[in-house]
Amino acid sequence: MAARVIVDPPGEGGGRRVRADGTTLGTAYSPHDLAVFLERAGMEGLDELDVAMSPLVEWHGGGPEVWPATD
């Protein structure tokens, strides 16, 4: 069974903490970052669209379209 992934709301620095089954994987600043974290956690073959649509990813404080502004 695949891990349950939680993407927290953007923090003060703009990134979103990513956790899988309670373990923090890192802070994502884009869907690409999230896909990389999940690949490292063993969920291979996911791209940015996959993570946005996956039922395994639980989005808190906004969905996959909510990311910090970049300058």
Biopython code that builds the backbone (N, CA, C, O; Angstrom):
import numpy as np
from Bio.PDB.StructureBuilder import StructureBuilder

atoms = [
    (1, "MET", "N", (0.853, -1.185, 0.000)),
    (1, "MET", "CA", (0.000, 0.000, 0.000)),
    (1, "MET", "C", (0.892, 1.240, 0.000)),
    (1, "MET", "O", (1.902, 1.282, 0.703)),
    (2, "ALA", "N", (0.524, 2.230, -0.776)),
    (2, "ALA", "CA", (1.298, 3.470, -0.885)),
    (2, "ALA", "C", (1.068, 4.354, 0.331)),
    (2, "ALA", "O", (0.040, 4.261, 1.002)),
    (3, "ALA", "N", (2.032, 5.201, 0.596)),
    (3, "ALA", "CA", (1.965, 6.112, 1.735)),
    (3, "ALA", "C", (0.890, 7.171, 1.527)),
    (3, "ALA", "O", (0.606, 7.570, 0.397)),
    (4, "ARG", "N", (0.301, 7.617, 2.618)),
    (4, "ARG", "CA", (-0.614, 8.758, 2.589)),
    (4, "ARG", "C", (0.243, 10.009, 2.681)),
    (4, "ARG", "O", (1.067, 10.130, 3.587)),
    (5, "VAL", "N", (0.060, 10.931, 1.760)),
    (5, "VAL", "CA", (0.895, 12.121, 1.665)),
    (5, "VAL", "C", (0.071, 13.341, 2.049)),
    (5, "VAL", "O", (-1.032, 13.545, 1.542)),
    (6, "ILE", "N", (0.630, 14.161, 2.964)),
    (6, "ILE", "CA", (-0.013, 15.396, 3.393)),
    (6, "ILE", "C", (0.839, 16.562, 2.903)),
    (6, "ILE", "O", (2.046, 16.599, 3.139)),
    (7, "VAL", "N", (0.201, 17.516, 2.217)),
    (7, "VAL", "CA", (0.873, 18.748, 1.806)),
    (7, "VAL", "C", (0.240, 19.865, 2.628)),
    (7, "VAL", "O", (-0.937, 20.191, 2.467)),
    (8, "ASP", "N", (1.058, 20.450, 3.522)),
    (8, "ASP", "CA", (0.568, 21.505, 4.418)),
    (8, "ASP", "C", (0.368, 22.819, 3.673)),
    (8, "ASP", "O", (0.876, 22.994, 2.565)),
    (9, "PRO", "N", (-0.377, 23.748, 4.288)),
    (9, "PRO", "CA", (-0.538, 25.080, 3.686)),
    (9, "PRO", "C", (0.824, 25.771, 3.574)),
    (9, "PRO", "O", (1.759, 25.422, 4.294)),
    (10, "PRO", "N", (0.935, 26.747, 2.672)),
    (10, "PRO", "CA", (2.195, 27.494, 2.581)),
    (10, "PRO", "C", (2.547, 28.127, 3.928)),
    (10, "PRO", "O", (1.688, 28.682, 4.613)),
    (11, "GLY", "N", (3.825, 28.033, 4.291)),
    (11, "GLY", "CA", (4.306, 28.618, 5.538)),
    (11, "GLY", "C", (4.776, 30.041, 5.324)),
    (11, "GLY", "O", (4.610, 30.606, 4.243)),
    (12, "GLU", "N", (5.367, 30.617, 6.363)),
    (12, "GLU", "CA", (5.837, 31.999, 6.292)),
    (12, "GLU", "C", (6.859, 32.196, 5.175)),
    (12, "GLU", "O", (6.890, 33.252, 4.544)),
    (13, "GLY", "N", (7.687, 31.196, 4.928)),
    (13, "GLY", "CA", (8.685, 31.288, 3.872)),
    (13, "GLY", "C", (8.127, 30.949, 2.503)),
    (13, "GLY", "O", (8.836, 31.044, 1.502)),
    (14, "GLY", "N", (6.844, 30.550, 2.450)),
    (14, "GLY", "CA", (6.205, 30.257, 1.181)),
    (14, "GLY", "C", (6.145, 28.796, 0.805)),
    (14, "GLY", "O", (5.287, 28.404, 0.014)),
    (15, "GLY", "N", (7.034, 27.973, 1.348)),
    (15, "GLY", "CA", (7.039, 26.554, 1.007)),
    (15, "GLY", "C", (5.947, 25.788, 1.730)),
    (15, "GLY", "O", (5.359, 26.271, 2.697)),
    (16, "ARG", "N", (5.691, 24.587, 1.242)),
    (16, "ARG", "CA", (4.683, 23.716, 1.827)),
    (16, "ARG", "C", (5.356, 22.447, 2.335)),
    (16, "ARG", "O", (5.984, 21.719, 1.565)),
    (17, "ARG", "N", (5.223, 22.183, 3.641)),
    (17, "ARG", "CA", (5.806, 20.971, 4.209)),
    (17, "ARG", "C", (5.082, 19.761, 3.654)),
    (17, "ARG", "O", (3.859, 19.762, 3.519)),
    (18, "VAL", "N", (5.849, 18.728, 3.334)),
    (18, "VAL", "CA", (5.318, 17.500, 2.765)),
    (18, "VAL", "C", (5.644, 16.354, 3.714)),
    (18, "VAL", "O", (6.792, 16.172, 4.118)),
    (19, "ARG", "N", (4.612, 15.585, 4.064)),
    (19, "ARG", "CA", (4.792, 14.432, 4.944)),
    (19, "ARG", "C", (4.181, 13.198, 4.308)),
    (19, "ARG", "O", (3.157, 13.273, 3.629)),
    (20, "ALA", "N", (4.820, 12.065, 4.535)),
    (20, "ALA", "CA", (4.273, 10.778, 4.094)),
    (20, "ALA", "C", (4.234, 9.864, 5.306)),
    (20, "ALA", "O", (5.267, 9.574, 5.909)),
    (21, "ASP", "N", (3.044, 9.415, 5.659)),
    (21, "ASP", "CA", (2.840, 8.563, 6.833)),
    (21, "ASP", "C", (3.511, 9.135, 8.079)),
    (21, "ASP", "O", (4.096, 8.395, 8.871)),
    (22, "GLY", "N", (3.424, 10.457, 8.250)),
    (22, "GLY", "CA", (3.939, 11.113, 9.438)),
    (22, "GLY", "C", (5.406, 11.516, 9.385)),
    (22, "GLY", "O", (5.882, 12.212, 10.282)),
    (23, "THR", "N", (6.126, 11.099, 8.365)),
    (23, "THR", "CA", (7.537, 11.455, 8.213)),
    (23, "THR", "C", (7.663, 12.654, 7.291)),
    (23, "THR", "O", (7.141, 12.637, 6.177)),
    (24, "THR", "N", (8.351, 13.700, 7.746)),
    (24, "THR", "CA", (8.546, 14.880, 6.917)),
    (24, "THR", "C", (9.541, 14.566, 5.809)),
    (24, "THR", "O", (10.657, 14.112, 6.062)),
    (25, "LEU", "N", (9.111, 14.819, 4.573)),
    (25, "LEU", "CA", (9.964, 14.582, 3.409)),
    (25, "LEU", "C", (10.732, 15.831, 3.009)),
    (25, "LEU", "O", (11.796, 15.739, 2.397)),
    (26, "GLY", "N", (10.198, 17.003, 3.352)),
    (26, "GLY", "CA", (10.859, 18.261, 3.008)),
    (26, "GLY", "C", (9.836, 19.355, 2.804)),
    (26, "GLY", "O", (8.646, 19.182, 3.069)),
    (27, "THR", "N", (10.330, 20.494, 2.322)),
    (27, "THR", "CA", (9.479, 21.640, 2.017)),
    (27, "THR", "C", (9.469, 21.838, 0.515)),
    (27, "THR", "O", (10.510, 22.060, -0.102)),
    (28, "ALA", "N", (8.290, 21.756, -0.062)),
    (28, "ALA", "CA", (8.134, 21.899, -1.514)),
    (28, "ALA", "C", (7.765, 23.334, -1.858)),
    (28, "ALA", "O", (7.007, 23.989, -1.142)),
    (29, "TYR", "N", (8.314, 23.804, -2.961)),
    (29, "TYR", "CA", (8.009, 25.139, -3.472)),
    (29, "TYR", "C", (7.327, 25.066, -4.835)),
    (29, "TYR", "O", (7.057, 26.093, -5.458)),
    (30, "SER", "N", (7.050, 23.840, -5.296)),
    (30, "SER", "CA", (6.399, 23.637, -6.592)),
    (30, "SER", "C", (5.939, 22.192, -6.685)),
    (30, "SER", "O", (6.376, 21.352, -5.899)),
    (31, "PRO", "N", (5.060, 21.892, -7.638)),
    (31, "PRO", "CA", (4.671, 20.502, -7.855)),
    (31, "PRO", "C", (5.872, 19.621, -8.226)),
    (31, "PRO", "O", (5.899, 18.436, -7.896)),
    (32, "HIS", "N", (6.859, 20.204, -8.909)),
    (32, "HIS", "CA", (8.054, 19.430, -9.251)),
    (32, "HIS", "C", (8.771, 18.970, -7.980)),
    (32, "HIS", "O", (9.171, 17.810, -7.881)),
    (33, "ASP", "N", (8.936, 19.872, -7.009)),
    (33, "ASP", "CA", (9.558, 19.505, -5.734)),
    (33, "ASP", "C", (8.802, 18.351, -5.092)),
    (33, "ASP", "O", (9.409, 17.392, -4.615)),
    (34, "LEU", "N", (7.497, 18.443, -5.081)),
    (34, "LEU", "CA", (6.673, 17.398, -4.486)),
    (34, "LEU", "C", (6.906, 16.058, -5.184)),
    (34, "LEU", "O", (7.062, 15.031, -4.524)),
    (35, "ALA", "N", (6.930, 16.069, -6.511)),
    (35, "ALA", "CA", (7.179, 14.831, -7.267)),
    (35, "ALA", "C", (8.544, 14.237, -6.926)),
    (35, "ALA", "O", (8.676, 13.019, -6.806)),
    (36, "VAL", "N", (9.556, 15.087, -6.769)),
    (36, "VAL", "CA", (10.902, 14.617, -6.415)),
    (36, "VAL", "C", (10.889, 13.982, -5.025)),
    (36, "VAL", "O", (11.459, 12.907, -4.837)),
    (37, "PHE", "N", (10.250, 14.627, -4.055)),
    (37, "PHE", "CA", (10.178, 14.065, -2.701)),
    (37, "PHE", "C", (9.502, 12.697, -2.712)),
    (37, "PHE", "O", (9.959, 11.763, -2.053)),
    (38, "LEU", "N", (8.422, 12.590, -3.460)),
    (38, "LEU", "CA", (7.692, 11.323, -3.491)),
    (38, "LEU", "C", (8.505, 10.229, -4.181)),
    (38, "LEU", "O", (8.452, 9.067, -3.779)),
    (39, "GLU", "N", (9.247, 10.595, -5.207)),
    (39, "GLU", "CA", (10.112, 9.613, -5.865)),
    (39, "GLU", "C", (11.161, 9.100, -4.890)),
    (39, "GLU", "O", (11.416, 7.898, -4.822)),
    (40, "ARG", "N", (11.765, 10.001, -4.140)),
    (40, "ARG", "CA", (12.771, 9.603, -3.138)),
    (40, "ARG", "C", (12.166, 8.721, -2.053)),
    (40, "ARG", "O", (12.862, 7.902, -1.453)),
    (41, "ALA", "N", (10.864, 8.890, -1.800)),
    (41, "ALA", "CA", (10.173, 8.092, -0.789)),
    (41, "ALA", "C", (9.690, 6.757, -1.348)),
    (41, "ALA", "O", (9.041, 5.986, -0.641)),
    (42, "GLY", "N", (10.004, 6.480, -2.620)),
    (42, "GLY", "CA", (9.652, 5.194, -3.206)),
    (42, "GLY", "C", (8.428, 5.194, -4.094)),
    (42, "GLY", "O", (8.036, 4.142, -4.598)),
    (43, "MET", "N", (7.814, 6.349, -4.301)),
    (43, "MET", "CA", (6.640, 6.444, -5.167)),
    (43, "MET", "C", (7.117, 6.908, -6.539)),
    (43, "MET", "O", (6.922, 8.061, -6.923)),
    (44, "GLU", "N", (7.743, 5.993, -7.264)),
    (44, "GLU", "CA", (8.386, 6.339, -8.528)),
    (44, "GLU", "C", (7.400, 6.506, -9.673)),
    (44, "GLU", "O", (6.298, 5.956, -9.658)),
    (45, "GLY", "N", (7.821, 7.277, -10.663)),
    (45, "GLY", "CA", (7.051, 7.432, -11.888)),
    (45, "GLY", "C", (5.976, 8.502, -11.837)),
    (45, "GLY", "O", (5.145, 8.576, -12.742)),
    (46, "LEU", "N", (5.969, 9.333, -10.801)),
    (46, "LEU", "CA", (4.967, 10.397, -10.705)),
    (46, "LEU", "C", (5.554, 11.703, -11.231)),
    (46, "LEU", "O", (6.686, 12.060, -10.904)),
    (47, "ASP", "N", (4.778, 12.411, -12.046)),
    (47, "ASP", "CA", (5.207, 13.741, -12.484)),
    (47, "ASP", "C", (4.305, 14.777, -11.812)),
    (47, "ASP", "O", (3.484, 14.437, -10.959)),
    (48, "GLU", "N", (4.464, 16.034, -12.202)),
    (48, "GLU", "CA", (3.713, 17.119, -11.563)),
    (48, "GLU", "C", (2.196, 16.940, -11.697)),
    (48, "GLU", "O", (1.458, 17.211, -10.751)),
    (49, "LEU", "N", (1.736, 16.493, -12.844)),
    (49, "LEU", "CA", (0.302, 16.280, -13.042)),
    (49, "LEU", "C", (-0.196, 15.122, -12.183)),
    (49, "LEU", "O", (-1.285, 15.185, -11.613)),
    (50, "ASP", "N", (0.612, 14.062, -12.095)),
    (50, "ASP", "CA", (0.226, 12.910, -11.285)),
    (50, "ASP", "C", (0.022, 13.295, -9.824)),
    (50, "ASP", "O", (-0.968, 12.895, -9.211)),
    (51, "VAL", "N", (0.954, 14.072, -9.259)),
    (51, "VAL", "CA", (0.823, 14.433, -7.844)),
    (51, "VAL", "C", (-0.375, 15.357, -7.629)),
    (51, "VAL", "O", (-1.005, 15.315, -6.573)),
    (52, "ALA", "N", (-0.689, 16.179, -8.606)),
    (52, "ALA", "CA", (-1.844, 17.070, -8.489)),
    (52, "ALA", "C", (-3.157, 16.291, -8.485)),
    (52, "ALA", "O", (-4.123, 16.705, -7.844)),
    (53, "MET", "N", (-3.195, 15.179, -9.190)),
    (53, "MET", "CA", (-4.430, 14.414, -9.356)),
    (53, "MET", "C", (-4.519, 13.174, -8.461)),
    (53, "MET", "O", (-5.579, 12.551, -8.388)),
    (54, "SER", "N", (-3.442, 12.808, -7.787)),
    (54, "SER", "CA", (-3.398, 11.563, -7.036)),
    (54, "SER", "C", (-4.328, 11.583, -5.823)),
    (54, "SER", "O", (-4.340, 12.552, -5.064)),
    (55, "PRO", "N", (-5.097, 10.525, -5.642)),
    (55, "PRO", "CA", (-5.931, 10.427, -4.444)),
    (55, "PRO", "C", (-5.099, 10.146, -3.188)),
    (55, "PRO", "O", (-5.627, 10.215, -2.078)),
    (56, "LEU", "N", (-3.830, 9.836, -3.340)),
    (56, "LEU", "CA", (-2.948, 9.590, -2.194)),
    (56, "LEU", "C", (-2.464, 10.876, -1.543)),
    (56, "LEU", "O", (-1.979, 10.860, -0.412)),
    (57, "VAL", "N", (-2.598, 12.010, -2.268)),
    (57, "VAL", "CA", (-2.105, 13.295, -1.766)),
    (57, "VAL", "C", (-3.267, 14.087, -1.181)),
    (57, "VAL", "O", (-4.267, 14.345, -1.851)),
    (58, "GLU", "N", (-3.111, 14.467, 0.083)),
    (58, "GLU", "CA", (-4.114, 15.260, 0.795)),
    (58, "GLU", "C", (-3.584, 16.688, 0.908)),
    (58, "GLU", "O", (-2.553, 16.932, 1.534)),
    (59, "TRP", "N", (-4.300, 17.622, 0.298)),
    (59, "TRP", "CA", (-3.873, 19.026, 0.241)),
    (59, "TRP", "C", (-4.548, 19.812, 1.348)),
    (59, "TRP", "O", (-5.775, 19.816, 1.451)),
    (60, "HIS", "N", (-3.751, 20.481, 2.184)),
    (60, "HIS", "CA", (-4.277, 21.334, 3.256)),
    (60, "HIS", "C", (-3.967, 22.781, 2.911)),
    (60, "HIS", "O", (-2.864, 23.087, 2.459)),
    (61, "GLY", "N", (-4.922, 23.669, 3.119)),
    (61, "GLY", "CA", (-4.694, 25.091, 2.900)),
    (61, "GLY", "C", (-4.588, 25.476, 1.434)),
    (61, "GLY", "O", (-3.895, 26.433, 1.088)),
    (62, "GLY", "N", (-5.264, 24.744, 0.583)),
    (62, "GLY", "CA", (-5.245, 25.007, -0.853)),
    (62, "GLY", "C", (-4.742, 23.797, -1.611)),
    (62, "GLY", "O", (-3.952, 23.007, -1.094)),
    (63, "GLY", "N", (-5.197, 23.661, -2.818)),
    (63, "GLY", "CA", (-4.857, 22.517, -3.633)),
    (63, "GLY", "C", (-3.540, 22.659, -4.356)),
    (63, "GLY", "O", (-2.702, 23.483, -3.989)),
    (64, "PRO", "N", (-3.359, 21.853, -5.387)),
    (64, "PRO", "CA", (-2.081, 21.817, -6.104)),
    (64, "PRO", "C", (-1.760, 23.099, -6.858)),
    (64, "PRO", "O", (-0.643, 23.260, -7.349)),
    (65, "GLU", "N", (-2.716, 24.007, -6.956)),
    (65, "GLU", "CA", (-2.459, 25.270, -7.652)),
    (65, "GLU", "C", (-1.934, 26.356, -6.706)),
    (65, "GLU", "O", (-1.579, 27.443, -7.160)),
    (66, "VAL", "N", (-1.881, 26.078, -5.404)),
    (66, "VAL", "CA", (-1.476, 27.083, -4.412)),
    (66, "VAL", "C", (-0.001, 26.886, -4.046)),
    (66, "VAL", "O", (0.361, 25.974, -3.303)),
    (67, "TRP", "N", (0.831, 27.768, -4.590)),
    (67, "TRP", "CA", (2.276, 27.745, -4.331)),
    (67, "TRP", "C", (2.735, 29.180, -4.127)),
    (67, "TRP", "O", (2.070, 30.118, -4.566)),
    (68, "PRO", "N", (3.870, 29.350, -3.463)),
    (68, "PRO", "CA", (4.335, 30.723, -3.216)),
    (68, "PRO", "C", (4.671, 31.437, -4.514)),
    (68, "PRO", "O", (5.072, 30.819, -5.500)),
    (69, "ALA", "N", (4.499, 32.739, -4.490)),
    (69, "ALA", "CA", (4.884, 33.548, -5.662)),
    (69, "ALA", "C", (6.393, 33.557, -5.795)),
    (69, "ALA", "O", (7.115, 33.610, -4.799)),
    (70, "THR", "N", (6.859, 33.506, -7.022)),
    (70, "THR", "CA", (8.306, 33.583, -7.268)),
    (70, "THR", "C", (8.624, 34.925, -7.899)),
    (70, "THR", "O", (7.855, 35.446, -8.706)),
    (71, "ASP", "N", (9.764, 35.474, -7.522)),
    (71, "ASP", "CA", (10.175, 36.782, -8.062)),
    (71, "ASP", "C", (11.175, 36.600, -9.179)),
    (71, "ASP", "O", (11.638, 37.582, -9.758)),
]
sb = StructureBuilder()
sb.init_structure("model")
sb.init_model(0)
sb.init_chain("A")
sb.init_seg("    ")
for serial, (resi, resn, name, xyz) in enumerate(atoms, 1):
    if name == "N":
        sb.init_residue(resn, " ", resi, " ")
    sb.init_atom(name, np.array(xyz, "f"), 0.0, 1.0, " ", f" {name:<3s}", serial, name[0])
structure = sb.get_structure()
